[in-house]
């Protein structure tokens, strides 16, 4: 369920697994490997969950920065965690 009333999506475990594996392959193609840090800057949507699970699947650490933060706050968090990729 999203932030707005009535904003929801249904997905099966099989569909979720397929999307997570696809995105894990995208991360690998971008050079992300086990132990790397990834920042995720997305609203509360299905793709946020997919990105988090894809990071976990390949052993990358993730840091979620919600869209309410300013550009300066986002920059500080990215630099503090030393991420190699930002997902938006």
JOZI-V498312 format. One record per residue. N is the residue number from 1. D_CENTER is the distance of its C-alpha to the mean C-alpha in Angstrom with 2 decimals. Layout:
{{N;D_CENTER} {N;D_CENTER}}
This chain:
{{1;16.84} {2;15.81} {3;17.45} {4;20.42} {5;23.18} {6;23.34} {7;19.78} {8;18.65} {9;17.56} {10;18.90} {11;17.50} {12;19.19} {13;17.95} {14;19.09} {15;17.13} {16;13.89} {17;14.76} {18;15.60} {19;12.38} {20;10.36} {21;13.10} {22;13.05} {23;9.51} {24;10.38} {25;13.47} {26;11.94} {27;10.23} {28;13.70} {29;15.50} {30;13.98} {31;15.44} {32;12.65} {33;14.56} {34;15.10} {35;15.15} {36;13.22} {37;10.96} {38;7.67} {39;6.97} {40;4.39} {41;7.26} {42;7.34} {43;10.14} {44;10.61} {45;10.23} {46;9.79} {47;7.05} {48;4.79} {49;6.51} {50;6.54} {51;3.25} {52;4.30} {53;7.61} {54;7.58} {55;7.15} {56;9.81} {57;11.76} {58;12.51} {59;13.01} {60;10.63} {61;10.04} {62;6.98} {63;7.95} {64;6.91} {65;9.44} {66;10.70} {67;12.45} {68;15.81} {69;15.98} {70;18.34} {71;17.91} {72;19.81} {73;17.71} {74;14.50} {75;16.61} {76;17.92} {77;14.71} {78;13.52} {79;17.04} {80;17.42} {81;14.65} {82;15.58} {83;12.28} {84;12.90} {85;10.08} {86;8.48} {87;6.04} {88;8.04}}
